[in-house]
Amino acid sequence: MLRTAPYGEADLIVTMFTEREGVVPAIAKRARASTPKRRLFLEPFHTLAVELTSGRGELSSLRSAIIDVARPHLLDSASHLDAGGMACRWIRALSPPRVAEPEVFAALEELLDGLERETAPTTTEAITRATTTEGRLVVFGLELLDVLGYGLAFDACARCSKPRPSGKPAFVSAEGGGVVCEACRPGVPSDNRPLPGAVLDQLQHRANAATLSIEHAAQLLAVVRDAIDRRARAIGSKKGVR
Ligand SMILES: [Zn+2]
C-alpha cells in the first residue's frame, strides 16, 4: 500500500504497488465505515493479498485485502517508518501506472523485510548488523533507478564513458548520472567529497551497498535522492520527491 486518501463518506482511494500490475489506483468501498480490523489491513508496509476488479475508468475496485506478510515492528520505529515511506514515495513518483515491475517489487519486499528484522526484538541482527537503514535505502534506490532505466554509473564516467580503474576514487553526482571523471567535472556542479575507490568498486554490485559505512551510505543516499528527484521532475512531477 503506497497511499490512502479519504473519498466521500466512507470510501478510500488507495494506491497500491502490486506484483502483477505495478502501481494500481483503486477505490476501497466502505473501507472507512468498516471495523478497525479491516482498516489495519490497508496500512502500508505489510504485504497484502488483494482481490481487484476493474472499475470505471482508471480506478480498480478493491474487493478484499488480507495480510500475507505482516511487519508489525516496522510500524513502531519512526526512523524505519520514514525509510519505508521514502521508498514508497520513490515508487509512486517513478513507476508508471499498471506496468508490472517484478524486480522493483522484490527489491521493496527485501527492503521492508530488512527494516522489519532490524526492529524486531527477537533478532540478533540488531546486535551484529553490518547494515544500516541508509545502506538499505541506497540498495533499493539504486535498483529502482537501474530497473527503470535511469541507473547511476560507477564503473565509468557517466559523461564521457572513460572507465574508472578499480580502486580509483571519484566524484559522484546525480546530475552527472554517477561517477564523473576529472576531465568532465568542471561542467558538473558538486559540493560533495570524492568517494573512495573501494566504495565505488563495492557499488558495482548493488546489493553490497547495504554494508556501507554510515558516512558513505549517507553521502550516497543524498545522491540517490537527488537522482530520483531529478527523474521525477523530468517525467512531470512538479514537486519532485524531496
Ligand atoms: Zn568523463
Boltz pocket constraint, residues with backbone or C-beta under 6 A from the ligand:
constraints:
  - pocket:
      binder: B
      contacts: [[A, 157], [A, 158], [A, 159], [A, 160], [A, 161], [A, 162], [A, 180], [A, 181], [A, 182], [A, 183], [A, 184], [A, 185]]
      max_distance: 6.0
